[in-house]
Amino acid sequence: MSSLDDELTTAAQEHDFSGVVRVDRAGEPPLVRAFGLANRAYGIAMTPETRLGIASGSKALTALVVMSLVEQGTLSLTTTARSLLGADLPLVDDAVTIEHLLAHRSGIGDYLDDDADSGEYLMTVPVHRLATTEQFLAVLDGHEQVSAPGERFSYCNGAFVVLALLAERASGVSYHDLVRQRVLAPAGMTATDFLRTDDLPGDVAVGYVVVDGEVRTNALHLPVLATGDGGAYATVGDLHRFWTALDEGRIVSHETVATMTTPVSDVPEEGLRYGLGFWLDPAGDGLQLVGADAGVSFRSGHSPSTGTTWTVVANTSDGAWPVAETVVAALP
């Protein structure tokens, strides 16, 4: 991988990349490189063991929790959101199902504007009041349906917060514990967890965002403890373990993985397809996780047929994209 190593170094320097990269190919030792600073105030360098936010990459964790509850019989793909929401979120159509939410085909209105500048403060309530899934009802409420359930793909962060809420109410277990018990533990992801932005451990990278021309941390841009649609922090090593565990059927069964990775929607504007909680390459069997938020950018991919896995994660809002393109262009 010497040529890829050189290309990565060049791309990282050209784009002032701050983050970590890992590429695994069958039969070869992993290529792992860290660039930039995990904490600018204290001059702490990024390392291969640094934990970074993965933003919407967390949606796959939510999807796997939900599908494990489906396997158990606690939920089904046809379970309606209304059956567990009761009187909460009255604008969510009564016909919206678990499957609609997983596939971004629920049509519910979103609480986040994905087209907004990363420097904007998007939370409509103080971020310290968003630490449990139930507390997110305050930001999920009041958004009209944008389309009929099942009608079309419409990416929706709020849909995965609703899924976290439904999983909690159906199981009686908190969302974060569900992820720890049903995904992280069987996958051996010992470094991954949901962390409070106001209490980050020393091995976690601080996220940085440009606000009015000044670089700030992202602490005031994100929920203090996110749920469902983002908020996990992981190492590149744990993300490799994630893909391996998924392949080996240690999180959910091979049959369930096949269901989740069957294309449901073509998303031409992203150059990808979507299944249930996973982005899918436009052709072939490649899977991807993608995350973008204030002070976070993340892409990770896996090809089951070739055994290739790659991850690029940055502690800036768009730093991962050019480096990820370098990796993708170098792989078969």
Phi, psi and omega per residue, in radians:
M1 nan 0.348 -3.056
S2 -1.070 -0.666 -3.134
S3 -1.168 -0.704 3.096
L4 -1.135 -0.680 3.101
D5 -1.013 -0.785 3.121
D6 -1.127 -0.737 -3.130
E7 -1.144 -0.677 3.110
L8 -1.105 -0.786 3.140
T9 -1.067 -0.739 3.119
T10 -1.106 -0.829 -3.126
A11 -1.105 -0.706 -3.141
A12 -1.101 -0.713 3.138
Q13 -1.218 -0.753 -3.112
E14 -1.109 -0.599 -3.037
H15 -1.877 0.178 3.114
D16 0.912 0.828 -3.066
F17 -1.228 2.335 3.053
S18 -2.173 1.853 -3.095
G19 2.934 -2.818 -3.073
V20 -2.321 2.513 3.127
V21 -2.213 2.424 2.999
R22 -2.428 2.347 3.075
V23 -2.273 2.229 3.090
D24 -2.104 2.214 3.016
R25 -2.135 2.512 -3.099
A26 -0.962 2.282 3.071
G27 1.421 0.021 -3.135
E28 -2.145 2.614 3.041
P29 -1.160 2.608 -3.117
P30 -1.163 2.569 3.004
L31 -1.731 2.025 -3.111
V32 -2.253 2.177 -3.129
R33 -2.388 2.442 3.090
A34 -2.092 2.442 -3.090
F35 -2.359 2.576 2.981
G36 1.361 -2.803 -3.025
L37 -1.989 2.345 3.036
A38 -1.380 -0.504 3.113
N39 -2.478 1.947 -3.062
R40 -1.291 -0.592 -3.096
A41 -1.115 -0.618 -3.087
Y42 -1.909 0.088 3.088
G43 1.116 0.572 -3.114
I44 -1.479 2.134 -3.082
A45 -1.302 2.591 3.005
M46 -1.178 2.492 3.066
T47 -2.295 2.903 3.075
P48 -1.056 -0.373 -3.129
E49 -1.679 0.045 3.114
T50 -1.131 2.385 3.040
R51 -1.596 2.316 3.140
L52 -2.231 2.684 3.065
G53 -1.153 2.487 3.110
I54 -2.014 0.099 3.037
A55 0.829 -2.169 -3.040
S56 -1.222 -0.110 2.956
G57 -1.007 -0.414 3.110
S58 -1.137 -0.369 -3.124
K59 -1.034 -0.580 3.100
A60 -1.142 -0.595 3.089
L61 -1.124 -0.744 3.102
T62 -1.085 -0.803 -3.120
A63 -1.058 -0.700 -3.134
L64 -1.212 -0.646 3.041
V65 -1.035 -0.852 -3.110
V66 -1.073 -0.780 -3.106
M67 -1.215 -0.501 3.046
S68 -1.192 -0.599 3.056
L69 -1.227 -0.549 3.039
V70 -1.161 -0.795 3.096
E71 -1.015 -0.647 -3.109
Q72 -1.311 -0.338 -3.107
G73 1.608 0.063 3.115
T74 -1.279 -0.597 3.061
L75 -2.250 2.946 2.946
S76 -2.396 2.842 3.120
L77 -1.097 -0.403 -3.126
T78 -1.652 -0.013 3.055
T79 -1.023 2.277 3.119
T80 -1.459 2.572 3.060
A81 -1.044 -0.694 -3.078
R82 -1.046 -0.560 -3.087
S83 -1.103 -0.393 3.122
L84 -1.954 -0.398 3.120
L85 -1.310 -0.501 -3.057
G86 1.070 -2.202 -3.113
A87 -1.494 -0.127 3.138
D88 -1.237 2.628 3.098
L89 0.857 1.072 -3.055
P90 -1.105 -0.312 -3.134
L91 -1.417 -0.165 3.061
V92 -1.276 2.175 -3.108
D93 -0.989 2.420 -3.119
D94 -1.091 -0.344 -3.087
A95 -1.537 -0.106 -3.109
V96 -1.139 2.261 -3.131
T97 -1.983 2.965 3.040
I98 -0.956 -0.766 -3.120
E99 -1.108 -0.740 3.084
H100 -1.000 -0.786 -3.107
L101 -1.136 -0.760 -3.134
L102 -1.119 -0.564 -3.056
A103 -1.638 0.078 -3.047
H104 0.999 0.683 3.104
R105 -2.165 0.377 -3.121
S106 -1.342 -0.489 -3.099
G107 1.337 0.116 -3.138
I108 -1.297 2.662 3.117
G109 -1.236 2.512 -3.075
D110 -1.652 2.610 3.105
Y111 -1.544 -0.206 3.137
L112 -2.042 2.504 3.059
D113 -1.721 1.813 -3.094
D114 -1.192 -0.259 3.140
D115 -1.595 -0.040 -3.121
A116 -1.257 2.705 3.061
D117 -1.132 2.476 -3.078
S118 -1.110 -0.334 3.139
G119 -1.451 -0.133 -3.135
E120 -1.310 2.652 3.065
Y121 -1.668 1.814 -2.939
L122 -1.668 -0.315 -3.116
M123 -1.202 2.320 -3.088
T124 -1.614 -0.062 2.999
V125 -2.255 2.777 3.113
P126 -0.960 2.350 -3.000
V127 -1.094 -0.444 -3.120
H128 -1.261 -0.210 3.100
R129 -1.565 0.110 -3.141
L130 -2.028 1.425 -3.100
A131 -2.222 -0.262 3.064
T132 -2.214 2.778 -3.116
T133 -1.091 -0.735 3.141
E134 -1.055 -0.569 -3.139
Q135 -1.165 -0.356 3.135
F136 -1.285 -0.179 3.059
L137 -0.982 -0.528 -3.117
A138 -1.141 -0.514 3.135
V139 -1.746 -0.357 3.133
L140 -1.361 -0.470 -3.026
D141 -1.339 2.661 3.012
G142 1.579 0.182 -3.115
H143 -1.914 2.052 -3.120
E144 -1.158 2.668 2.975
Q145 -0.992 2.470 3.082
V146 -1.776 -0.280 3.080
S147 -2.820 2.902 3.137
A148 -1.252 2.550 3.124
P149 -0.968 2.274 3.124
G150 1.474 -0.141 -3.023
E151 -1.204 -0.766 -3.061
R152 -2.794 2.867 3.045
F153 -1.289 2.271 3.050
S154 -2.594 1.798 -3.046
Y155 -0.982 2.285 -3.012
C156 -2.521 1.929 3.077
N157 -1.086 -0.755 -3.103
G158 -1.025 -0.516 3.136
A159 -1.037 -0.627 -3.104
F160 -1.431 -0.406 2.962
V161 -1.219 -0.703 3.068
V162 -1.064 -0.725 3.099
L163 -1.048 -0.732 3.099
A164 -1.069 -0.717 3.132
L165 -1.129 -0.768 3.133
L166 -1.120 -0.701 3.128
A167 -1.112 -0.714 3.097
E168 -1.085 -0.841 -3.057
R169 -1.199 -0.597 -3.131
A170 -1.301 -0.608 -3.036
S171 -1.700 -0.427 -3.046
G172 1.350 0.236 -3.137
V173 -2.085 2.489 -3.129
S174 -1.120 2.625 -3.111
Y175 -0.972 -0.845 -3.080
H176 -1.082 -0.657 3.090
D177 -1.232 -0.608 3.068
L178 -1.043 -0.767 3.119
V179 -1.117 -0.786 -3.130
R180 -1.059 -0.754 -3.051
Q181 -1.352 -0.682 -2.949
R182 -1.758 -0.274 -3.126
V183 -2.149 -1.014 -3.015
L184 -1.152 -0.783 -3.101
A185 -1.125 -0.897 3.141
P186 -1.150 -0.437 3.129
A187 -1.485 -0.164 -3.089
G188 1.250 0.485 -3.101
M189 -1.551 1.264 -2.993
T190 -1.290 -0.320 -3.122
A191 -1.655 -0.136 -3.038
T192 -1.615 2.416 3.089
D193 -2.919 2.953 2.995
F194 -1.628 2.174 -3.005
L195 -2.156 2.565 3.059
R196 -1.264 2.366 -3.140
T197 -1.202 -0.342 3.128
D198 -1.687 0.201 -3.131
D199 -2.649 0.888 -3.089
L200 -1.355 2.305 3.064
P201 -1.121 2.901 -3.049
G202 -1.181 -0.316 -3.134
D203 -1.644 0.217 -3.112
V204 -1.866 2.336 3.113
A205 -1.286 2.389 3.023
V206 -1.403 2.380 3.092
G207 -1.484 2.507 -3.099
Y208 -2.193 2.459 -3.094
V209 -2.440 2.592 3.129
V210 -1.589 2.127 3.121
V211 -2.162 2.036 3.136
D212 0.913 0.704 3.082
G213 1.444 -0.035 -3.139
E214 -1.971 2.494 3.100
V215 -1.448 2.170 3.127
R216 -2.207 2.838 2.961
T217 -1.303 2.848 -3.076
N218 -1.623 0.227 -3.029
A219 -1.030 -0.573 -3.116
L220 -1.593 0.001 -3.112
H221 -1.721 -0.297 -3.000
L222 -2.103 2.682 2.977
P223 -0.963 2.522 -3.103
V224 -1.093 -0.507 3.050
L225 -2.580 1.761 -3.013
A226 -1.314 2.905 -3.094
T227 -2.633 2.405 2.982
G228 1.378 -0.984 -3.041
D229 -1.824 -0.015 -3.140
G230 3.088 -3.027 2.988
G231 1.838 -0.144 3.116
A232 -1.397 2.593 3.035
Y233 -2.063 2.356 -3.050
A234 -2.548 2.794 2.959
T235 -1.646 2.810 3.093
V236 -1.152 -0.520 3.079
G237 -1.127 -0.736 3.099
D238 -1.138 -0.602 3.121
L239 -1.188 -0.602 3.016
H240 -1.113 -0.725 3.102
R241 -1.101 -0.620 3.110
F242 -1.032 -0.904 -3.103
W243 -1.101 -0.682 3.125
T244 -1.101 -0.797 -3.141
A245 -1.122 -0.656 3.110
L246 -1.089 -0.794 3.115
D247 -1.049 -0.668 -3.039
E248 -1.506 0.009 3.114
G249 1.229 0.487 -3.113
R250 -1.524 -0.250 3.138
I251 -1.734 -0.994 2.968
V252 -2.317 2.952 -3.063
S253 -1.163 2.809 3.074
H254 -1.027 -0.637 3.140
E255 -1.130 -0.695 3.113
T256 -1.202 -0.702 3.069
V257 -1.025 -0.738 3.126
A258 -1.067 -0.692 3.096
T259 -1.112 -0.768 -3.079
M260 -1.221 -0.459 -3.064
T261 -1.861 0.264 2.985
T262 -1.502 2.250 -3.088
P263 -1.047 2.281 3.036
V264 -1.862 -0.621 -3.085
S265 -2.384 2.476 2.875
D266 -1.540 2.355 3.140
V267 -2.178 1.363 -3.003
P268 -1.063 -0.526 -3.128
E269 -1.165 -0.367 3.085
E270 -1.775 -0.121 -3.073
G271 1.174 0.463 -3.065
L272 -2.437 3.049 2.961
R273 -2.033 2.986 3.128
Y274 -2.390 2.463 3.085
G275 -1.893 -2.104 3.069
L276 -2.069 1.549 3.130
G277 1.601 -0.044 -3.138
F278 -2.279 2.421 2.896
W279 -1.375 2.519 -3.108
L280 -2.152 2.454 3.097
D281 -1.011 2.729 -3.108
P282 -1.120 -0.363 3.062
A283 -2.613 2.760 3.123
G284 1.404 -2.874 -3.027
D285 -1.844 0.210 -3.083
G286 -1.169 2.435 3.114
L287 -2.030 2.634 3.093
Q288 -2.454 2.614 2.884
L289 -2.010 2.439 -3.125
V290 -2.373 2.358 3.105
G291 -2.434 2.368 3.113
A292 -2.522 2.287 3.107
D293 -2.804 3.102 3.078
A294 -1.059 2.031 3.122
G295 1.342 0.278 3.136
V296 -2.503 2.328 2.913
S297 -2.537 2.406 -2.911
F298 -2.719 2.332 2.943
R299 -2.462 2.433 3.076
S300 -2.505 2.406 -3.096
G301 -2.361 2.752 -3.127
H302 -2.620 2.375 3.030
S303 -1.992 1.867 3.136
P304 -1.031 -0.598 -3.072
S305 -1.260 -0.532 -3.128
T306 -1.823 -0.246 -3.094
G307 1.321 0.226 -3.137
T308 -1.485 2.334 3.091
T309 -2.350 2.438 3.119
W310 -2.532 2.604 3.120
T311 -2.496 2.349 3.007
V312 -2.286 2.145 -3.115
V313 -2.417 2.361 -3.056
A314 -2.252 2.723 3.070
N315 -1.785 0.616 2.969
T316 -2.322 2.902 -2.967
S317 -1.250 -0.425 -3.126
D318 -2.455 0.207 -3.056
G319 -1.153 -0.452 -3.072
A320 -1.296 -0.443 -2.933
W321 -1.110 -0.902 -3.115
P322 -1.158 -0.582 3.113
V323 -1.231 -0.692 3.078
A324 -1.087 -0.684 3.116
E325 -1.110 -0.633 3.084
T326 -1.074 -0.754 3.123
V327 -1.140 -0.840 -3.104
V328 -1.061 -0.722 -3.129
A329 -1.137 -0.466 -3.084
A330 -1.512 -0.245 -3.086
L331 -1.655 2.679 3.124
P332 -1.040 nan nan
